[in-house]
């Protein structure tokens, strides 16, 4: 969260030191917590959201952008171990957050992984970020040939649940969801920061306990059968609160999934990990993730034991470079680009099943008429389907107002090349999804 960090620095808490680690303690009025939770509950009840089994909506983000967002370990797909999708927190890329801890630690154990990076480091609309997670799940599942696990920190511990909630096909592709400091029910820190007196970035508005995003995320059911959920939190988290027990924001309840809600202090009482530490170098969080990966079902804290309590860092962290790595990560969060809004953005229509009716799937072959005037006219035009070289429409020496193109029933990208009367060449990409409906490319 970007805005909330500055709010904390304005005097919402105090910085201290315990057990060799820095932490921020926050004083929160219990009445405010109860009031915020009650408002969120009544607000959610007043909305009608899409059924949990409603068919998945099409992805609006261009396929090329989705593909470029996913970076995987060398040799991915050759391991028999379930791959792990690493999902970063707000304000940071997957490389910035995980390259100095989780990536080397997983690689050392022979566990394949992929990291997904959101546009603008995740600071903007988390609904869009959810589409990137959907693509990552589908891609990793297809490449691995079996179910995957997800580990996410902060926003990364919450947004995968958005993908599972509104894209039902992804549920059969996921075995474990492990979230560290996920604001699953919003955070009162965002409530205080984004209170209408000044702008906040989109993801912070959506992180409020009373936001429409949080209401949609938890609508219907919080978990799904067949998936194991391990939700890890810290009492000393300065960003995601309340988190003093299993009734806090990070914890999940009901829905049919197997659930473990656990504070790192339940394993090691002296662990004082704050928000960044919890998701990037805390040894207890790593031990709980590994326990979930190595056993059926979610993590069992009793299996972890007290060994992590004697360790300063998780495996993969180099003590010699740690100070600079942690500093760089904190700077990355504070300096990542973000727009500012004066209120929460609108929910996507698929969340309330209010989208315009989707046309039936295209027949096996269908002609699509493409107007060329908006593309600069056309003395010469060539249209190709997908990545193939087949020219399906071409004209020479005369102006064209439109061309008809036959496309297959599955989603394709048309590459339209025009040359105007001055000889200026222009290429336009137009993606057609099921039902021959164009989407952004």
QUIBEL-V825971 format. One record per helix or strand of 2 or more residues. SS is the DSSP state (alpha for helix, beta for strand). FROM is the first residue (numbers start at 1). TO is the last residue. If there is no record, write none. Layout:
ss->SS from->FROM to->TO
ss->SS from->FROM to->TO
//
This chain:
ss->alpha from->2 to->12
ss->beta from->13 to->18
ss->beta from->21 to->26
ss->alpha from->30 to->45
ss->alpha from->63 to->68
ss->beta from->70 to->72
ss->beta from->84 to->87
ss->alpha from->94 to->98
ss->alpha from->102 to->108
ss->beta from->113 to->116
ss->alpha from->119 to->122
ss->alpha from->126 to->144
ss->beta from->148 to->153
ss->alpha from->154 to->157
ss->alpha from->159 to->166
ss->alpha from->168 to->173
ss->beta from->174 to->180
ss->alpha from->188 to->193
ss->alpha from->202 to->206
ss->alpha from->212 to->217
ss->beta from->228 to->233
ss->beta from->258 to->263
ss->alpha from->264 to->267
ss->alpha from->275 to->280
ss->alpha from->283 to->294
ss->alpha from->301 to->304
ss->alpha from->307 to->310
ss->alpha from->319 to->335
ss->alpha from->349 to->352
ss->beta from->366 to->371
ss->alpha from->373 to->375
ss->beta from->380 to->385
ss->beta from->391 to->395
ss->beta from->402 to->407
ss->beta from->412 to->419
ss->beta from->425 to->433
ss->beta from->437 to->439
//
